[in-house]
Amino acid sequence: MEISQFRGLISMFLSNPAGKANLNIIKMVRPEFAFELRNAIHKVTKTKKQQKNRALIGLVKKTIK
């Protein structure tokens, strides 16, 4: 899954690794979010329904404190 647009500050959650440009969200997301984000994206694409990932929400809350 590729990022199509950025809005606001992203540096807290995403980084642009050195080398060839890449907009793959899993490759840009901070390592501690990657596993849960990958699982959430997989669930949404499989079920075609909105999902809440409590583990991912918890990680985000820890990061922004």
Stockholm file with secondary structure:
# STOCKHOLM 1.0

chainA/1-65         MEISQFRGLISMFLSNPAGKANLNIIKMVRPEFAFELRNAIHKVTKTKKQQKNRALIGLVKKTIK
#=GR chainA/1-65 SS CBCCCCCSCCTTTBCCCSSSCCCBHHHHBCHHHHHHHHHHHHHHHHHCSCCCCHHHHHHHHHHHC
#=GC SS_cons        CBCCCCCSCCTTTBCCCSSSCCCBHHHHBCHHHHHHHHHHHHHHHHHCSCCCCHHHHHHHHHHHC
//
